[in-house]
Amino acid sequence: MHIQLPKYLDDFIFNKLDGKYLTQTNVDDNLNNDSHKNKIYIGTYLPRSFAESYNIFSDLFLNSKIKENFNQKNTINILDIGAGTGGNLLGLLTALRESFGTNKQLNVYTIEGNAEVIEYQKKFVDKFKSHNNYSGINLININRVFTNKNNFIEVIITTINSLHIKFDIISSFKFFTEFYNRNNDDSFGLYYVYSYISSSWLTDDGLSVLLDVTTTDLRQLRPFTPFIVSREIKAYLRNNNGLKIILPKPCALWHSDCQTEKCFQQRVFRVSHSRCMNDKSKVCFMVFAKPEFADNIICDFNGNICYTTSYKHYKNGGYADEYCKKGERKKQKYVNFPCAFRLNG
């Protein structure tokens, strides 16, 4: 889906905050980004994160069962892990406003290690609130630096425990891959840990969204990110029953029978803004819920068809390239099956 970055946000990024659109920059590890790199990030990658999050959550909130549950909530508690400059948070807030209006109280907890980046979060949320006349958003920034996997597990569990609440939405966008880029051998299991966090602190009718890039690191010292995600999430689901997948659809239907070790699933989002008319973002993502709520959603899925999981993209178009049926990965040009990543349709 192709969207236009909201004009107020476009003006704020490029005219007020001096964002720079500069592709082909190294964003493998952003924890220690300085002011210059942060300006490149908000000008180049924040619009992509906005588009990813906005599209995913807008689609989720169109589902009648999800919409009914969220309609009944007066307060929505949100946890974003590795929140960065706030691009995916802005996409979520926009989808919430469009789907449910501005009467709900939103308590947004963000966990981030870069202190300057947290200031960008505050500026963007303040701008969203003023532009949309939405006063009921409470942003709670938690500054935590994670040096490695063991440090992350210890600090994140202690931090979330100290909040004494459960969350209606838990998300992490393009965060965990940075650990693998820093030290691949020391990082295996972090997507598994994210699943544990979701199962432990998600409300019974909440949603958890995990998204990461479909790239290798620049040094090419680790496996392809989607392969890591798929392997670790399947390992968690085999050993635990506190969480289920609702997207992608083939994972929701057949993860226990999956016959694919290297599962390549890629969704491409497009966003236009004043510095680029058709910027593309290639990602993989999964959406989770507690078992009873998940079963209520996926009972409408068709388990007798194929689902398109990736595309080949070219300058003037492309074609569906891979699909999944009953957990088996198939590669065939020009297939035209329903999209694995859309909840509705």
Secondary structure, DSSP 8 states (H G I E B T S, - for coil): -EEE--HHHHHIIIIIS------S---S--TT--HHHHHHHHHHTHHHHHHHHHHHHHHHHHSHHHHHHHHT-SEEEEEEET-TTSHHHHHHHHHHHHHHTT-SEEEEEEEES-HHHHHHHHHHHHHHHHHHT---EEEEEEE----SHHHHHHHHHHHHHTT---EEEEEEES-THHHHHH-HHHHTTHHHHHHHHHHHHEEEEEEEEEEEES---TT--S--HHHHHHHHHHHHHHH--S-EEEESHHHHHHGGG---SS----EEEEEEETTEEEEEEEEEEEEEE-HHHHHHHHTTS-TTS-EEEEEEEETTEEEEEEEEETTEEEE-TT----BTT-S--
